[in-house]
């Protein structure tokens, strides 16, 4: 098991912790240890990292409230080893599983998993498969995975996949390739069917911006119809990254995580 070690430049309670996933790839994360054994794990979105602004804002808010947090890079993202995959939703679930088991082995009580965007999909899918973390926060996760393809891959992406076998996409992190297999991995997932499998003793919060330009807010309303034990909060005027609504994001998440009905609950 990895032993936390303080990295230069981090405050005394923050440490860089490497956790191996089930393929032996190193997942790199930041532990913010408040002294509480309870731990919230935070998951980033597509082509993002543990350093995304929203994740850092939430981690700091939770730490200020006395809750320890661990935010990490999925395999193939940020500092973590492995290859990025556009369709790697279930791989990210297994990365999260490795992280949860790591911290349980280090006597932490993983009470909450929080994900933004594709990370929201990861925490929901994790709960549908394992159902052993009592509090789940889905920030702006996508419900219909067939949406958003043209804006990311281009209008003629299917033709290019048929002709060339892959589509090269450029974003601020650089270039990456999407194959037909990657695309089919994504399209094979029925998110609304999966979230219906989440056990009712898991409490799920979906928070979504009314002006989300990446994932339509209608997906949040659909999650509300399918998740068994669900709370929905719409942040009026907020975009996908809550860029002008960090205070509302923090307040909503903290109220959910710290609610009296959530105290002392753990699933194993």
C-alpha beads as a LAMMPS data file, in Angstrom:
LAMMPS data file: protein, C-alpha beads

268 atoms
267 bonds

1 atom types
1 bond types

-500.0 500.0 xlo xhi
-500.0 500.0 ylo yhi
-500.0 500.0 zlo zhi

Masses

1 110.0

Atoms # bond

1 1 1 0.000 0.000 0.000
2 1 1 1.163 3.534 -0.736
3 1 1 2.241 5.609 2.251
4 1 1 1.263 9.293 2.215
5 1 1 4.237 11.611 1.843
6 1 1 4.136 15.391 2.066
7 1 1 5.107 17.056 -1.200
8 1 1 7.039 20.310 -1.299
9 1 1 4.790 23.320 -1.789
10 1 1 1.726 21.754 -0.127
11 1 1 0.422 22.816 3.265
12 1 1 1.303 20.593 6.214
13 1 1 -2.006 18.726 6.117
14 1 1 -1.904 18.083 2.369
15 1 1 0.048 15.166 0.965
16 1 1 0.521 13.591 -2.440
17 1 1 -0.642 9.970 -2.291
18 1 1 -0.179 7.415 -5.065
19 1 1 -2.660 4.524 -5.229
20 1 1 -2.218 1.605 -7.672
21 1 1 -5.259 0.626 -9.693
22 1 1 -6.069 -2.988 -10.503
23 1 1 -3.766 -2.931 -13.552
24 1 1 -0.882 -1.700 -11.408
25 1 1 -0.992 1.807 -12.875
26 1 1 -0.228 4.629 -10.455
27 1 1 -3.139 6.941 -9.662
28 1 1 -1.893 10.233 -8.237
29 1 1 -3.973 12.224 -5.790
30 1 1 -3.947 14.848 -3.047
31 1 1 -5.060 13.959 0.473
32 1 1 -6.245 16.881 2.590
33 1 1 -6.177 15.408 6.075
34 1 1 -8.165 17.299 8.693
35 1 1 -7.727 14.586 11.303
36 1 1 -11.198 13.208 10.671
37 1 1 -11.369 9.505 9.788
38 1 1 -14.297 10.265 7.465
39 1 1 -13.158 10.779 3.885
40 1 1 -14.758 12.308 0.799
41 1 1 -13.317 11.216 -2.563
42 1 1 -13.555 13.702 -5.445
43 1 1 -13.536 12.741 -9.134
44 1 1 -12.795 15.033 -12.079
45 1 1 -14.456 15.252 -15.480
46 1 1 -13.523 14.467 -19.084
47 1 1 -10.004 15.577 -20.061
48 1 1 -9.619 17.266 -16.690
49 1 1 -7.674 16.511 -13.510
50 1 1 -7.618 16.698 -9.739
51 1 1 -6.573 20.352 -10.132
52 1 1 -9.800 21.457 -11.837
53 1 1 -11.118 24.623 -10.228
54 1 1 -14.454 23.198 -9.122
55 1 1 -12.849 20.157 -7.493
56 1 1 -10.328 22.281 -5.602
57 1 1 -13.108 24.635 -4.466
58 1 1 -15.131 21.704 -3.119
59 1 1 -12.117 20.022 -1.504
60 1 1 -11.201 23.242 0.300
61 1 1 -14.781 23.826 1.439
62 1 1 -15.095 20.286 2.791
63 1 1 -11.732 20.561 4.552
64 1 1 -12.745 23.869 6.129
65 1 1 -15.825 22.071 7.451
66 1 1 -13.550 19.461 9.047
67 1 1 -13.903 16.673 6.476
68 1 1 -10.841 14.964 5.007
69 1 1 -10.753 14.708 1.210
70 1 1 -8.847 12.865 -1.501
71 1 1 -8.969 14.109 -5.102
72 1 1 -7.152 12.083 -7.718
73 1 1 -6.444 11.761 -11.439
74 1 1 -8.122 8.901 -13.278
75 1 1 -5.763 6.675 -15.279
76 1 1 -4.497 8.417 -18.404
77 1 1 -5.318 11.845 -16.979
78 1 1 -3.259 14.440 -15.126
79 1 1 -0.294 12.852 -13.365
80 1 1 -1.673 9.312 -13.329
81 1 1 -0.288 6.489 -15.426
82 1 1 -2.231 4.699 -18.132
83 1 1 -3.847 5.619 -21.421
84 1 1 -6.739 8.045 -21.716
85 1 1 -9.901 6.534 -23.239
86 1 1 -12.890 8.558 -24.403
87 1 1 -15.157 5.633 -23.605
88 1 1 -13.452 4.513 -20.414
89 1 1 -16.377 4.958 -18.040
90 1 1 -16.145 1.526 -16.438
91 1 1 -12.358 1.821 -16.190
92 1 1 -12.854 4.973 -14.154
93 1 1 -15.316 3.099 -11.938
94 1 1 -12.606 0.513 -11.261
95 1 1 -10.044 3.255 -10.609
96 1 1 -12.440 4.677 -8.034
97 1 1 -12.930 1.201 -6.568
98 1 1 -9.174 0.830 -6.098
99 1 1 -9.068 4.200 -4.328
100 1 1 -11.994 3.346 -2.028
101 1 1 -10.420 0.012 -1.035
102 1 1 -7.029 1.659 -0.493
103 1 1 -8.407 4.149 2.003
104 1 1 -10.509 1.557 3.788
105 1 1 -7.335 -0.467 4.254
106 1 1 -5.861 2.663 5.847
107 1 1 -8.765 2.798 8.343
108 1 1 -10.559 5.661 6.615
109 1 1 -14.337 5.687 6.483
110 1 1 -15.253 6.564 2.904
111 1 1 -18.609 8.225 3.463
112 1 1 -18.953 10.257 0.296
113 1 1 -17.957 10.202 -3.379
114 1 1 -18.314 13.367 -5.455
115 1 1 -17.856 13.689 -9.209
116 1 1 -18.102 16.509 -11.711
117 1 1 -19.220 15.962 -15.325
118 1 1 -17.798 12.579 -16.436
119 1 1 -16.744 12.159 -12.815
120 1 1 -20.436 12.424 -11.964
121 1 1 -21.037 9.468 -14.251
122 1 1 -18.231 7.610 -12.491
123 1 1 -19.707 8.004 -9.001
124 1 1 -23.189 7.043 -10.221
125 1 1 -21.937 3.964 -12.068
126 1 1 -19.790 3.035 -9.072
127 1 1 -22.880 3.149 -6.879
128 1 1 -24.909 1.073 -9.330
129 1 1 -22.203 -1.624 -9.282
130 1 1 -20.934 -1.559 -5.687
131 1 1 -23.477 0.463 -3.673
132 1 1 -21.220 0.672 -0.619
133 1 1 -20.725 4.430 -0.140
134 1 1 -23.672 6.104 1.588
135 1 1 -23.450 9.589 0.054
136 1 1 -23.077 10.223 -3.669
137 1 1 -22.855 13.656 -5.315
138 1 1 -23.319 13.959 -9.068
139 1 1 -22.322 17.440 -10.244
140 1 1 -23.447 17.970 -13.846
141 1 1 -23.087 14.369 -15.001
142 1 1 -24.467 13.408 -18.407
143 1 1 -27.533 11.196 -18.644
144 1 1 -27.867 10.555 -22.379
145 1 1 -24.382 9.597 -23.532
146 1 1 -25.313 9.902 -27.199
147 1 1 -25.467 13.660 -26.679
148 1 1 -22.432 15.911 -27.027
149 1 1 -20.716 13.815 -29.681
150 1 1 -20.795 16.255 -32.582
151 1 1 -19.519 19.141 -30.502
152 1 1 -16.564 17.018 -29.355
153 1 1 -15.832 14.835 -32.385
154 1 1 -17.080 16.930 -35.319
155 1 1 -20.177 16.689 -37.508
156 1 1 -18.875 13.852 -39.729
157 1 1 -17.366 11.750 -36.957
158 1 1 -19.085 8.491 -37.976
159 1 1 -17.890 8.816 -41.563
160 1 1 -14.350 9.499 -40.402
161 1 1 -14.455 6.536 -38.033
162 1 1 -15.594 4.281 -40.900
163 1 1 -12.953 5.626 -43.296
164 1 1 -9.969 6.022 -41.001
165 1 1 -10.786 3.951 -37.934
166 1 1 -10.333 6.866 -35.537
167 1 1 -10.993 10.575 -35.059
168 1 1 -8.294 12.898 -33.736
169 1 1 -9.616 15.517 -31.362
170 1 1 -7.691 18.565 -30.183
171 1 1 -8.393 20.325 -26.914
172 1 1 -6.427 22.470 -24.466
173 1 1 -4.698 19.363 -23.079
174 1 1 -3.489 18.336 -26.568
175 1 1 -4.557 15.763 -29.151
176 1 1 -6.253 12.445 -28.466
177 1 1 -7.723 9.740 -30.670
178 1 1 -11.226 8.296 -30.451
179 1 1 -11.809 4.883 -32.043
180 1 1 -15.109 3.237 -32.898
181 1 1 -14.513 0.877 -29.959
182 1 1 -14.158 3.898 -27.639
183 1 1 -17.387 5.333 -28.990
184 1 1 -19.272 2.048 -28.647
185 1 1 -18.058 1.724 -25.052
186 1 1 -19.705 5.053 -24.325
187 1 1 -22.897 4.393 -26.257
188 1 1 -23.380 0.950 -24.696
189 1 1 -24.028 2.504 -21.280
190 1 1 -27.638 3.147 -20.315
191 1 1 -27.136 5.680 -17.534
192 1 1 -30.781 5.868 -16.527
193 1 1 -30.995 2.083 -16.385
194 1 1 -27.799 1.888 -14.336
195 1 1 -28.806 4.513 -11.765
196 1 1 -32.017 2.611 -11.153
197 1 1 -29.805 -0.136 -9.652
198 1 1 -28.374 2.142 -6.955
199 1 1 -29.555 0.760 -3.584
200 1 1 -32.016 2.940 -1.703
201 1 1 -29.710 3.185 1.318
202 1 1 -27.354 5.263 -0.836
203 1 1 -28.435 8.913 -0.811
204 1 1 -27.717 10.668 -4.105
205 1 1 -27.557 14.400 -4.792
206 1 1 -27.618 15.717 -8.353
207 1 1 -26.614 19.351 -8.685
208 1 1 -26.779 21.008 -12.097
209 1 1 -26.573 24.507 -13.546
210 1 1 -29.644 25.822 -15.331
211 1 1 -27.389 27.373 -18.000
212 1 1 -25.073 24.390 -18.468
213 1 1 -23.682 24.715 -21.983
214 1 1 -22.072 21.248 -22.062
215 1 1 -24.632 18.904 -20.482
216 1 1 -28.266 19.926 -20.787
217 1 1 -30.106 20.450 -17.506
218 1 1 -32.832 18.085 -18.760
219 1 1 -30.482 15.212 -17.924
220 1 1 -30.616 16.231 -14.254
221 1 1 -34.412 16.101 -14.257
222 1 1 -34.234 12.620 -15.813
223 1 1 -31.852 11.417 -13.084
224 1 1 -34.440 12.616 -10.572
225 1 1 -36.957 10.218 -12.123
226 1 1 -34.687 7.168 -12.028
227 1 1 -32.448 7.301 -8.917
228 1 1 -34.226 5.598 -5.973
229 1 1 -33.134 7.915 -3.106
230 1 1 -32.484 11.201 -4.844
231 1 1 -32.218 14.919 -4.175
232 1 1 -32.146 17.378 -7.078
233 1 1 -30.782 20.910 -6.850
234 1 1 -30.700 23.260 -9.840
235 1 1 -28.367 26.254 -9.545
236 1 1 -30.028 29.067 -11.451
237 1 1 -27.747 30.753 -13.959
238 1 1 -24.815 28.383 -13.423
239 1 1 -22.774 27.054 -16.334
240 1 1 -21.081 23.645 -16.554
241 1 1 -18.114 24.680 -14.418
242 1 1 -20.129 26.843 -11.960
243 1 1 -17.629 29.571 -12.844
244 1 1 -19.695 32.367 -11.257
245 1 1 -21.541 30.154 -8.781
246 1 1 -18.875 28.526 -6.610
247 1 1 -20.573 29.719 -3.419
248 1 1 -23.856 28.025 -4.374
249 1 1 -21.990 24.853 -5.368
250 1 1 -20.157 24.721 -2.039
251 1 1 -23.239 25.473 0.017
252 1 1 -25.382 22.862 -1.720
253 1 1 -22.788 20.110 -1.408
254 1 1 -21.964 20.931 2.217
255 1 1 -25.627 20.977 3.222
256 1 1 -26.095 17.549 1.683
257 1 1 -22.937 15.996 3.115
258 1 1 -23.390 17.515 6.573
259 1 1 -27.155 16.959 6.840
260 1 1 -28.237 15.512 10.164
261 1 1 -29.812 12.488 8.478
262 1 1 -26.400 11.645 6.941
263 1 1 -24.394 11.537 10.147
264 1 1 -22.832 8.272 11.229
265 1 1 -23.967 6.291 8.200
266 1 1 -21.595 3.906 6.495
267 1 1 -22.078 0.971 4.169
268 1 1 -19.627 -1.861 3.741

Bonds

1 1 1 2
2 1 2 3
3 1 3 4
4 1 4 5
5 1 5 6
6 1 6 7
7 1 7 8
8 1 8 9
9 1 9 10
10 1 10 11
11 1 11 12
12 1 12 13
13 1 13 14
14 1 14 15
15 1 15 16
16 1 16 17
17 1 17 18
18 1 18 19
19 1 19 20
20 1 20 21
21 1 21 22
22 1 22 23
23 1 23 24
24 1 24 25
25 1 25 26
26 1 26 27
27 1 27 28
28 1 28 29
29 1 29 30
30 1 30 31
31 1 31 32
32 1 32 33
33 1 33 34
34 1 34 35
35 1 35 36
36 1 36 37
37 1 37 38
38 1 38 39
39 1 39 40
40 1 40 41
41 1 41 42
42 1 42 43
43 1 43 44
44 1 44 45
45 1 45 46
46 1 46 47
47 1 47 48
48 1 48 49
49 1 49 50
50 1 50 51
51 1 51 52
52 1 52 53
53 1 53 54
54 1 54 55
55 1 55 56
56 1 56 57
57 1 57 58
58 1 58 59
59 1 59 60
60 1 60 61
61 1 61 62
62 1 62 63
63 1 63 64
64 1 64 65
65 1 65 66
66 1 66 67
67 1 67 68
68 1 68 69
69 1 69 70
70 1 70 71
71 1 71 72
72 1 72 73
73 1 73 74
74 1 74 75
75 1 75 76
76 1 76 77
77 1 77 78
78 1 78 79
79 1 79 80
80 1 80 81
81 1 81 82
82 1 82 83
83 1 83 84
84 1 84 85
85 1 85 86
86 1 86 87
87 1 87 88
88 1 88 89
89 1 89 90
90 1 90 91
91 1 91 92
92 1 92 93
93 1 93 94
94 1 94 95
95 1 95 96
96 1 96 97
97 1 97 98
98 1 98 99
99 1 99 100
100 1 100 101
101 1 101 102
102 1 102 103
103 1 103 104
104 1 104 105
105 1 105 106
106 1 106 107
107 1 107 108
108 1 108 109
109 1 109 110
110 1 110 111
111 1 111 112
112 1 112 113
113 1 113 114
114 1 114 115
115 1 115 116
116 1 116 117
117 1 117 118
118 1 118 119
119 1 119 120
120 1 120 121
121 1 121 122
122 1 122 123
123 1 123 124
124 1 124 125
125 1 125 126
126 1 126 127
127 1 127 128
128 1 128 129
129 1 129 130
130 1 130 131
131 1 131 132
132 1 132 133
133 1 133 134
134 1 134 135
135 1 135 136
136 1 136 137
137 1 137 138
138 1 138 139
139 1 139 140
140 1 140 141
141 1 141 142
142 1 142 143
143 1 143 144
144 1 144 145
145 1 145 146
146 1 146 147
147 1 147 148
148 1 148 149
149 1 149 150
150 1 150 151
151 1 151 152
152 1 152 153
153 1 153 154
154 1 154 155
155 1 155 156
156 1 156 157
157 1 157 158
158 1 158 159
159 1 159 160
160 1 160 161
161 1 161 162
162 1 162 163
163 1 163 164
164 1 164 165
165 1 165 166
166 1 166 167
167 1 167 168
168 1 168 169
169 1 169 170
170 1 170 171
171 1 171 172
172 1 172 173
173 1 173 174
174 1 174 175
175 1 175 176
176 1 176 177
177 1 177 178
178 1 178 179
179 1 179 180
180 1 180 181
181 1 181 182
182 1 182 183
183 1 183 184
184 1 184 185
185 1 185 186
186 1 186 187
187 1 187 188
188 1 188 189
189 1 189 190
190 1 190 191
191 1 191 192
192 1 192 193
193 1 193 194
194 1 194 195
195 1 195 196
196 1 196 197
197 1 197 198
198 1 198 199
199 1 199 200
200 1 200 201
201 1 201 202
202 1 202 203
203 1 203 204
204 1 204 205
205 1 205 206
206 1 206 207
207 1 207 208
208 1 208 209
209 1 209 210
210 1 210 211
211 1 211 212
212 1 212 213
213 1 213 214
214 1 214 215
215 1 215 216
216 1 216 217
217 1 217 218
218 1 218 219
219 1 219 220
220 1 220 221
221 1 221 222
222 1 222 223
223 1 223 224
224 1 224 225
225 1 225 226
226 1 226 227
227 1 227 228
228 1 228 229
229 1 229 230
230 1 230 231
231 1 231 232
232 1 232 233
233 1 233 234
234 1 234 235
235 1 235 236
236 1 236 237
237 1 237 238
238 1 238 239
239 1 239 240
240 1 240 241
241 1 241 242
242 1 242 243
243 1 243 244
244 1 244 245
245 1 245 246
246 1 246 247
247 1 247 248
248 1 248 249
249 1 249 250
250 1 250 251
251 1 251 252
252 1 252 253
253 1 253 254
254 1 254 255
255 1 255 256
256 1 256 257
257 1 257 258
258 1 258 259
259 1 259 260
260 1 260 261
261 1 261 262
262 1 262 263
263 1 263 264
264 1 264 265
265 1 265 266
266 1 266 267
267 1 267 268
